[in-house]
Amino acid sequence: MSKIRPQDMGKPVEQVCQIENLMPLPAPYDKPGMEPDFKAPKDSWKENYCATLDGFVGNDTLTRPKTKEEQDEMVKKFLSGLEKLFNADTNRGMLQPFMLSFEYCAKCNTCADACHVFKSSGEAEIYRPIFRSEVLRKIYQKHKKGGSLVNRFLGGDIDINYETVMRLGELAYRCNLCRRCAQTCPLGLDNGLLAREIRKIFSMEMGIAPKPLHESGTMKQLATGSSTGITKDAFLDLIEFMEDDLYELTGKKYKVPVDKKGADILLVHNAGEYMAWPENPAAFTIIMEEAGLNWTLSSDMIGYDNVNYGLFYDDVQGKKIGAAQLKAAKDLGVRRIIQAECGHAHKASMVSQDRIAVGADNIPRESCLPLLEELVVKKKVFKLDPSRNNFPVTLHDPCNIVRMMGIVQPQRNVLKAIAPQFREMTPHGVNNYCCGGGSGFAIMNSFNFTDFRNKVSSRMKFKQILNAFQDTIEDENTPKYVCAPCSNCKGAIRDILEFYQATAKFNVHYGGLVELIVNAMVQFDKPFMEFLRDDEDMF
Amino acid sequence: MFLTLFTYLSIIAFFGLSLYKAAQFAKMPMHGRWELYPVPKEADDKRHYGGSFYEDVEYWNKPRQVSHVGEIVDMLKEMLFIKNLFVNQRRQWWICYAMHLGIYLLFLWAAMLFVGGIIEVSGTAVTATAGGIAGFVYYITLLSGAAGGILLAVGAIGMFFKRIFDETLNKYTNPNEFFNLFFLFAVAATGLVVWSGDIGFNYGREIMVSLLTFSPIQADFALTVHILLLGAVMIYIPQSKMSHYVGKYFSFHKVLWENTPNLRGSEMEKIVKESFNYQPKTKTSWSAPHINPGAAQSEK
């Protein structure tokens, strides 16, 4: 299997790659039988989708063409999209970065050791960061220059058939776009960027993108206001429920400001939080209110969901959503937008969409993390008792916030102030590993793709978590907390803790940063976090 | 006279095509931000751990601190020492750096030959026994030429064989990439052959004198082959992937380290505003239904 080469992507084999030697996990997962096996792809999946790459199906709209005409059409459309990546009119926003990474790779292979997917899979060849990029280069070379001997000499030695195209469409979704590989490249090139450009061909030219990202993601968000499908009315109901829950938990009536014109701060959450982790927006509410900030939420179209999945696969969708979010803030007349704990929303709004508006349309966007640091550490606004958080806590660095935005210290400074047993993962900060849910994987649950996520792409993160808690991992009476200030990362970590039964067996929990802050507030009698409430003696 | 003209052509082609390539990248449209941390031009107290201005509350209300020194230091580390390869792939760095250091030294050697040529045209012989600047130039030429030639030859052929015998590298190396390395080796090897007959590189200064005075280059067979190969590689490099010295500048400075925010009233805002006036040069657009419903409809 290790003999596989980029040229083999179009070969008529049942499956190009089989994962055989997964990276070992540390104790207590170093014993046999501690993790479920892979689920084999069903025949119906093989028949209708692309299971011929590695046996996983992640792209659930990449359906197998049935006729020769459909096969030819798929190849034709792909090549047409490929050409558009090189066109200043159609790829204006990424032409230069794309061309640099496409043209100059020296194939030194330095990137491979940095890639958690490649290492976790036991170095399966197709996950080597340059494998995918090299397939793309070969296709382009062959397409532009033909199959002559000279062109084979120049790298155009690949069969361009629908199987090549389909496999590449799947392979584009075996990279978390964490860009750790690019940090190590001596030429500053970026295989993550190339993976995203391939996704763009499929989405923007062929209309093919995983449903959770496109149909149930950006399309739904543009139609209803949120990728969760939460409408304005449903959102207002959720806020009421949250106020009731807060009263029940704290004994204090908090009124969440919604659509407050001219507020200083528009706080925007990943709308998924209201449904999956309502304690997170609830904790934000307590913090904003107790700090006396002039803030508001928006119930306007797209104003209550900072999600922008366009970041993962489609420039046009990204821009549409980014513009709508800015409009919601402008209509409210707020001075600034604060992004709550959602990594990709941070990057989408502050970095990716930083070139789409000017003047009054360009509402300043900030991260919640420096604000939290200011309130907790610098201004000491709250009365906090760190001993309430006296259990092992480690921090996951969301790639979009840390590696791609350089927000490294604020969250650490907060944790050092409120969590006496805080310990770092290794490595951490800008060198940290992705949670394995990045670039949309956290919400892609089609077919057996969750196996790939839990056993491969999230494996390195799980290893880091286990290593961070090695001193108490097998002590089931000691709760352990993975602080992940990002919705997508929490989703991925939730799934690995469940998949490996780490919560049930070893008392490992996860959540955001604000929950820990509120948990330390002395004014509340009950612990804020649910997993602590049964054992109040620890206080 | 052919060799003189050919040498002029190769020098002009090397610099001209390299600049053309740089201009091609420079005139590409402003791209979306795609930075990656650590960004070395961040403020002194942040860049060592990869921090940025985004760590400050209301960063958009505060003066931006940019460390040009930090950027230059990191740039020099990468340019002169290939730092990322040294840190992340030490075993490969040795042979790769030997080749690159050889090239850097040969640039110095060429510059010293040029200076030596000027000195000789002005009437002073550049010899081992000459004093002052002429003697200094003689020895710098000797050291840089000898070390550069040997390092380039060893590095290029070393990388050639490494790519042959390392299964992974072999798999990803196209035939033309083997050719590139062998081409560099051939240039260095023929240079060493010529040098073995004239340790002081007097032939090199004679070539420079011919170029400076626009007179025919006198060359025996070995030197003729060397000049032809060297000239050919200089014409070839900017047109090949070996022109990554151009790409590297843009990859780091214009992509990974370019994190200037678009703030109200800033220079960047003016550039962004200007970009809104862009008029597409073609009628091409993406064809997916959610982008171009008309295109999708017409295909049905």
Interface residues (C-beta under 8 A of the other chain):
Chain A: R5 P6 K77 S80 G81 K84 N87 A88 D89 T90 R92 G93 M94 L95 Q96 P97 M99 L100 S101 E103 Y104 C105 A106 K107 C108 N109 T110 A112 D113 A114 R128 I130 E134 R152 F153 L154 G155 D157 R179 A182 Q183 T184 C185 P186 L187 G188 L189 D190 L193 S203 M204 E205 M206 G207 H214 M219 D315 V316 Q317 R336 M350 V351 S352 D354 R355 A357 V358 G359 N362 P364 E366 S367 L369 P370 L371 E374 V402 R403 M404 M405 G406 I407 V408 Q409 P410 G429 V430
Chain B: F25 M28 P29 M30 H31 G32 R33 W34 E35 L36 Y37 P38 V39 E42 K46 Y49 G50 G51 S52 F53 Y54 E55 D56 V57 E58 Y59 W60 N61 E78 I82 K83 N84 L85 V87 N88 Q89 Q92 C96 T168 L169 K171 Y172 T173 N174 P175 N176 E177 F179 K241 H244 G247 K248 F250 S251 F252 K254 V255 L256 N259 P261 N262 L263 R264 E269 V272 K273 S275 F276 Y278 P280 K281 T282 T284 S285 W286 S287 A288 P289 H290 I291 A296
